[in-house]
Amino acid sequence: MGTGIGIVASRVAGVQVRFVEPNQSNQAKSKNFISTWCDKEIQKERMTAEEKKQVLERVSFHDSIKDGMKDVDFAIEAANEDFVLKARIFEDLASTTPEHAILASNTSSISLTKIAGTIPKRAHQVIGMHFMNPVPVMKLIEIITAL
């Protein structure tokens, strides 16, 4: 799901996208998925080769939150539905991102209030962004505030 979110952010919003994935194999899969998806869009005449180039140029991959998220304005977490994992991610985001950054979770089953509670000083900056699958096709995002 995270790869699809990144595609939309790069293609539609035209923003720089930083994927954080410590597993090199998963990074390669994500890169390949983005390129293959763009190629399919080109075949369907919904994207040009130049647009593909621009999408790919706006995407970078990083091994850690500390490496890739130091100066972002907005971060979207899209990890597995595991509270302990998400709590660790949000703690790292809170200590690494600028104080003004919005921190979003793509969770569909874990309480946003519970996630926000793991970073009490930044809890007011936690939101939920529930994307529908497949993200590049579905034009719907549910946005939720943490209480």
C-alpha positions in Angstrom: 0.0 0.0 0.0 2.8 2.4 0.8 4.2 2.1 -2.7 0.8 3.1 -4.1 0.6 6.1 -1.8 4.0 7.2 -3.0 3.0 6.9 -6.6 0.0 9.2 -6.0 2.1 11.7 -4.0 4.7 11.9 -6.7 2.4 11.8 -9.8 -0.7 13.7 -8.7 0.7 16.0 -6.0 4.1 16.4 -7.6 6.0 16.2 -4.3 9.2 14.6 -3.3 8.6 11.1 -1.9 10.9 9.4 0.5 10.3 5.7 1.2 11.7 4.3 4.3 12.3 0.6 4.0 15.2 -1.1 5.8 14.9 -4.3 3.7 16.8 -3.9 0.4 14.8 -6.6 -1.3 11.6 -4.7 -0.5 13.1 -1.5 -1.7 13.9 -3.2 -5.1 10.3 -4.6 -5.3 8.9 -1.2 -4.7 11.1 0.5 -7.3 10.2 -2.2 -9.8 6.5 -1.8 -9.0 6.6 1.9 -9.6 8.4 1.6 -12.9 6.1 -1.2 -14.1 3.0 0.7 -13.0 4.2 3.8 -15.0 4.9 1.6 -18.0 1.3 0.3 -17.9 0.0 3.8 -17.7 2.1 4.7 -20.7 0.7 1.7 -22.7 -2.8 2.9 -21.8 -1.9 6.4 -22.9 -2.6 7.9 -19.5 1.0 8.9 -18.9 4.0 9.9 -21.1 7.6 8.8 -20.9 8.5 12.2 -19.6 5.9 12.0 -16.8 7.3 8.6 -15.8 10.8 10.1 -15.7 9.5 12.9 -13.4 7.7 10.5 -11.1 10.8 8.4 -10.7 13.0 11.5 -10.1 10.8 12.6 -7.2 11.1 9.2 -5.5 14.0 8.2 -3.2 14.5 5.2 -0.9 16.1 5.3 2.6 17.1 2.6 5.1 15.9 4.4 8.2 13.6 7.1 9.4 16.7 9.0 10.8 18.3 8.9 7.4 15.3 9.9 5.3 12.9 12.0 7.3 14.9 14.8 8.9 13.4 17.7 6.9 9.9 16.5 5.9 6.7 18.4 6.4 4.4 15.4 6.2 5.0 11.7 6.9 2.6 8.8 6.1 3.2 5.5 7.9 1.9 2.4 6.0 3.4 -0.5 7.9 1.7 -3.7 8.8 -1.1 -3.6 11.3 1.1 -4.2 14.3 0.7 -1.7 17.2 4.2 -2.3 18.6 5.8 -1.7 15.1 3.6 1.4 14.5 4.5 2.8 18.0 8.2 2.4 17.3 7.8 4.1 13.9 5.9 7.0 15.4 8.4 7.4 18.2 11.2 7.6 15.6 9.2 10.0 13.5 8.5 12.3 16.5 12.2 12.4 17.4 13.4 12.8 13.8 11.0 15.0 11.9 10.7 18.8 12.3 8.4 19.9 15.1 5.8 21.3 12.5 5.5 18.0 10.6 2.2 16.2 10.4 2.4 12.5 11.1 -0.2 10.3 9.5 -1.0 6.6 9.8 -2.6 4.5 7.2 -4.0 2.1 9.8 -7.4 0.6 9.3 -7.7 -1.3 12.5 -5.6 0.3 15.3 -6.9 3.3 17.2 -5.3 6.5 16.1 -5.7 7.8 19.7 -3.6 4.8 20.9 -1.0 5.5 18.2 -0.9 9.3 19.1 -0.6 8.3 22.8 2.8 6.9 22.1 4.1 10.4 21.3 2.2 12.6 23.8 4.1 15.9 22.9 3.2 15.5 19.2 -0.2 13.7 19.6 -2.0 16.7 18.3 -0.2 16.3 15.0 -1.2 12.7 14.4 -3.9 12.0 11.8 -5.2 8.9 10.0 -5.2 8.7 6.2 -7.0 5.6 5.1 -6.3 5.0 1.4 -8.4 2.6 -0.6 -6.8 -0.2 -2.7 -5.5 0.1 -5.3 -4.3 3.5 -4.3 -3.3 4.8 -7.7 -6.8 3.9 -9.0 -9.2 4.7 -6.1 -9.8 8.4 -5.8 -10.9 8.3 -2.2 -9.0 9.0 1.1 -10.6 8.9 4.5 -8.9 11.4 6.9 -9.4 11.0 10.6 -8.1 13.0 13.6 -6.8 11.4 16.7 -8.8 12.3 19.8 
